[in-house]
Amino acid sequence: MTKKAIQFGAGNIGRGFIGALLVEAGYELVFADVNEAMINELNEKHGYTIQILDLDKREIPVTGVSGCLSNSPDMSKHIAEAEIITTAVGPNVLKFIAVNIAAGLEERSKSGSGFLNIIACENMVGASSHLKEQVYTHLSDEAKAYADEHVGFPNCSVDRIVPPFKGDNLLDVGVESFFEWIVEEPAFKGGVPTIEGMKLTDTLVAYVQRKLYTLNTGHAITAYLGYLKGLPTVDKAIEDESVRTVVRGAMEESGAALVKEHGFDAGEHAKYIDKIEKRFRNPYLNDDVSRVGREPLRKLGPNDRLSGPARMALSLDLPIDNLLTGIAAALHYNNPEDKQSVELQASIEENGLEGAIAEATGFTEDSGENAKIADAYESLKK
C-alpha cells in the first residue's frame, strides 16, 4: 500500500526542500495550498524540476505529486489517509491551516486511522508545538483523546536558502545545495519514518537556536545593512567589508552565547559560522536583500533572530554590540511594499525611536540596550 504525505505550502520551500525529501522517501505526496494556479499546475504536470544553484549546478526531477486546495472538502479525506504532514507556510499562517488539520483529525478519530506525525517546518522555535495548540482549539473531546494517543507533533529545525526563482514553468524551483532538517525524535508517535536527509535528535532546542541565532541572524543583518547601502543581493552585501565586519561580529557574539548556553564545541561552531558566511557569498542564489529582510517586526521580536541572541548573550554577561547594530539596521528597513516595514516606520514616527525599540524588541526605554540601539541607529543614519 502506498504511503501518503501532505505538504501544506506549495511555495518554493515546500517544493524545493521538504516536499522533495518526502517524494524521495517513497511517499505519494499531496501539496496543499490556497494558490489555485499552483494547485492546478501540480495536478496537470504532476512534477517539476529543482535546480541546484551552486558551483555544482545540477537538476533534480520530482515526479508523482499532486495538489489540493487547503480549504477544499477533499482535504479532510487526504488527512485521514496520511502518515505524515509537513508545513512550510510561515509561522503566521499556522493558525489558519490548523482548522483544516483539525477537520481531518476529526475524520481520523471516527474511522480509527493509525498513527500520524505532523511536523511544522518553519523558522520558529517550537513551531510544531504551536501548531498543536492551534489544532487542539478546534477539536472535540473525542478527537483530542484520539490525537493524544495517535498524533505526534515533533518540533524541528530547517535550514536551506530558497530564493525566488523563474524556471521553464511555474513549478520549477531553485535552491542551494546545502540543507539541514533536524527533527525531535522522542515526539514521534508510532515509530519514526525513514526519510533520507532527516536527522534525529533528542536535544532539539539547542539546534533550533543554533540555526535561528546564527544563520537567520547573519542573513537578516546582511540584508538590512545591504539594503541601507543600496546593495541589491546578499552576496553583494556580504562582500562589503563594513557589512561583513558587523555580520561576522554578530554571529560570533551569538555563537559565544550558544556555546556557553548549550555546550557546543567552540571550534566546531566557528567552522559552522565560516560555512554560513560562505553560503551568503554564493552568487548563484542571487538572493534579494528585500526578500530576506521582509517582515522586520517578526524578526525583531524578543525571541527571534535579532533580539533573541542579544538577550541570551546579555543573560550570560557576554558582548552584544554587533547584535545591537543589527537591530538598529532592521529599524532602518523602510520598504513601502512590506506591510510590517510600513508599521515599523509608523511606530517610530508615533512612539519615538526609543518607544518603537521597546515595542518591537522588548528592550524597555530605560534600559542600556535600548539606548545603545538608538545610538547605533543614529550612527547608521549618518
N, C-alpha and C positions, 0 to 999 in steps of 0.2 A: 504494500500500500504506500502511495506517495505521501511524503511528509509535506505539510503546508506551513508556510510562514507568511506573515503580513508585515510590511514595512510602511508605517504611517509617515508620510512625507516622501513625495516622488521628486524632490528637488535634487540639486547636484550632489549633496552629501548622501542622501538616501540611495541614489542610483550609483554614485561613484565610489561608495565606501561600503556601508553596511549591507545594502541590498546585494551587491556583487559577492560578498563573502557568503551570504546565505544561499545564493544560487550555486556557488562553487561547492558548498557543503551538501548539495543534492536536494534542497527544498524546492517545492513548487511555490514560487513567490508571487504574492499579490501586493502591488503598490496601492496604498490608499491616500487620496489627496482630494482637495477641493478644486483643483485646476482641471477643468473639464477637457481642455485641449490636450493636456498631458496624458490624462487617462485614456482618451480616445486614441492617441498615438500609440500608447502601450498596448492597447487591445488590437490595434491594426498591425503593428510591426512585431510585437512580442519579443523585442530585443533591441539592443543598442551597443554602441562601442565606447569603451573607456580609453581615452588617450593618456598615456603616462607622459607628463610634462617635465622631463628631466634630461640629463645627458644621455641616459639610456632610453631614448624615446621608443615606445612600442604601443601596440594596440591590444586591448583585451576585449573579446566579444562576450556579451552577456545575452543569453537566449532563454526562451521558455518562460518569460514573465508576462503578467497581465496587470490590469488596473481596475480599481473600483472607486467610485466617488465615496469619500469617507462618510458622507451623510446619507448614503443610499440605504434602503432597506436590506439590500443584499449583504451589507457589511456585517450584520449580526450572524448571518449564515457562515461567512468566511471565518469570523472569530470563533464560532462554535466548532469549526473543524481544525483550527490552527494548533500547532505545537509550540510555536514561538512567535512573539510580536515584538518588533523593534520600532523605535521612533527616531526621526530626525526632522523635527518641526519647529524647533526653537522653544525655549522654556516658557514663553508667554502663551503658547498655543496648546500646551499640555492640558489645560483645564477644558478646552473645547473638545479635544478628541476623547477626553475621559468619559463624556456622555455616550459616545459610540461604543467605546470599550465596555462600559457598564452594561449596555444593552446586550452585547454579545455574551457577557458573563452570566446575565440572567438566563439566556437561552442555554448556555452550557450547564448551568445548575439544574435546569429542568430535565435535560437529556442525559445527565450523568456523565458528561465528557470527562476525559482523563486530565492529565497534568498540562499546564500551560505556564510558560515563563514570559514575562513582559519586561523588556529592557529599554529604558529611555536613554538614547544615545545623544545627550545634549551637553552643551558647555555649562554645566550647572552641578554643584556639589549635591549629591543625593537626589538626582532627577527622578529615578525610578520610585524612590520612597515618596517623593512629592506627587508623582502621578498616581500612586496607590491611594494616597489621601484623597485626591480629587475623584478617583473612580469610586471609592467607597461611599462618598456622599450621595451617589446616585443608585446604590444597591439596596435591594430589600434585605431583610434579616436573613432569609434563606440563602440568598446569593452570597452574602457576606460569609456565612458559615461554609459554603462551598469554596469560596475563594481562599479563606483561611487555610483550608486543607489542600487545595489543588493548584493554586495560582501563586507563582513566585514573582517577586519584583526585584531582581538583582540590580544594584547600582553598578555603574561602570564609568570608565574614563575613556574618551575617544580622542584621537589625535591624527588628523590628516588635513592638509591645506587643500581646499577645493575651491578654486576661484571661478568666477563666471567664465563660460566657455561657449564659443559658437562653432559647432561642428557641421557635418553634412546634413544632419537632421536634428529635429527638436530634442531628441533623447540623448544624443551623444554628450559626453561629459569629459572634462579634463581634470586630472588630479596629479599631485606629486607622487613620487614612488614610495616615499616613507609613509607608514601608517602604524598605529598602535591602538589596540582595543583590549582593555583590561577590565575584567568582569569579576564581581564579588561572588566567589564560589559557594559559600555557605547559604546564600539566599535562594539558590535554585530549588525548585520542587520537582520531585520525581526523577532525579538524576540530571547530570549535566550533558547537554547536547555536544556532539563532536563537530566543531566548526574550525577549520584551518584558519589561523590568524587571530583567534580569540584566546587571549591569555587569562589565566585564572589566578586570583589572589584572595587571601583572607584578611589583608590589610589594605583595603581599597582607599580609604580616606587619604592615606599618605600619597598614593599615586594620583588621585584626583587633584589634590592640592599641588603636587609636583608639576603636573601638566598645566593647570589653570594659572598657577603663580610663576611659571617660567615661560612656557610657550605663549600663552594668551597674554600674559603681562608684557613680554617683549614685543609681541606682534602689535598690540594696541598702542604702546608708546611709540613704536616705529611709525605707525600710521598717523598718530596725532602730531608728532614732530614733523613728519614729512609733509603733512597737509599744511601746517603752518609755514613751511619753507617753499611751498608750491611744487614739491616733488611728487610726481603722479603715482608711482608704484612703490611697493615695499622694497624691492631690490634696489631701486634708485635711492630711496630714503636711507637704507642701512649703509650704503656706500658713502654717505655724507659723514665726515668724521665727527662733527658736533652731535649729530643724531646718534651715531654708533656709540659714542662715549657714554651718553645718558642711558641708552638702551642696555648696553653691556653692564653698566654700573647698577641699573635697576635689577637686572636678572641675577647679578652677583649678590646684591642685598637680599633679594627674596631667597636666593639659594642658601645663604648663610642661615637664614631663619628656618628653612626646610630641613637643612642638615641637623640643626640643633633640636628642632621640634620632633622630627621623625626618625632621626638616626641614619639618614642616608650617608653613604661614604662620600666624603668631601671631594676626593679625586674623581670618582665616578660622576658626581654631579657637575663638576667643572667640565668634563667631557660632554655631558648632556647639554650644557649651555653652548659649548662650541658647535655641537651638531645643530642646535636650533638656529644659531646665527648663520651657519652655512645654508640652512634651508631658506632663511629670509633672503639670502643673496641669489637664489635661483631665478635667473632672468626669464626662464621659460614659463613660469607661472603668470607673469605679467599681472600681479595682484594689485588692484587699485586701492590706494590708501583710504578713499572714501567708503569702500565696501568694508574694509577691516575696521574702520572707525565708527561704523554705524551703531546706533543705539547707545550713545555715550552715557546716559543716565543709568542704564543697566550695568554698564561696565565700571561705573564709578561707585556702585553700591557697596555698602560696608564690608561684605564678604566676597566681593567679586575680584577680578584680576588686577585692579589698581589699588583700591583701598585695603583689600583683604591681606595681601602680603605685607603692606605697610603696617597694618595692625599686628600681624603676627610678629614681625621684626621688632616693633615697638614693645610688645609684651615681653620680649626676650632681651631687651635693652641693647638692640643692635642698630646700626646706622640705617637711615631711610631717605637720605637727601635726594637720591636719583629717583626713587619711587614717588616722592612728593613732587618732583619736577614733572614726572609723567602724568600725575593727577592734574597739575596745572596746565599741561599741554591739552589734556582732554577738555578742560573748561574753555579752551580757546576754539574748540571744534565748532565752527559756525557754518553749517551746511543747510541751506533753506529747503533742500529736498528730503531731509531727515527729520521726522517728527520730534524725536527726542532731543535732537540738536536745537530745534526751534524752542522747545520747552526749556532747555537748559539756559539758552541765551535770555529768554524771558525771565527766568528765575534770577539771573544775575542783575538784570535791569530792575526787577521789582524788589528783590530782597537785599541787594548789595552783594558784593563779591563774597564777603565772609558768610553772609546768610545763605547764599547759594551753595557754598562749600559745605556748610553744616548740613543742609538739607540733602545734598547728593551723597556725601561720604560718611556722615555721622560724626565727623570731627567737629566738635562744638566750637562756637565762635570764640570762646575764652581759652581754647587750647593752643598750645605752642605749635601743633601740627597745622592747624587752620592758618595761623599767621605765616608759617613757612610756605604753605601752598600759595597764599596770597602774594607773598614776596616773589616767589618763583613765577607766578602768573604775570606780575608787572615786569619782571626781567625778560620773560619771553615776548611780551608785547613790544619791547624795545627792539 
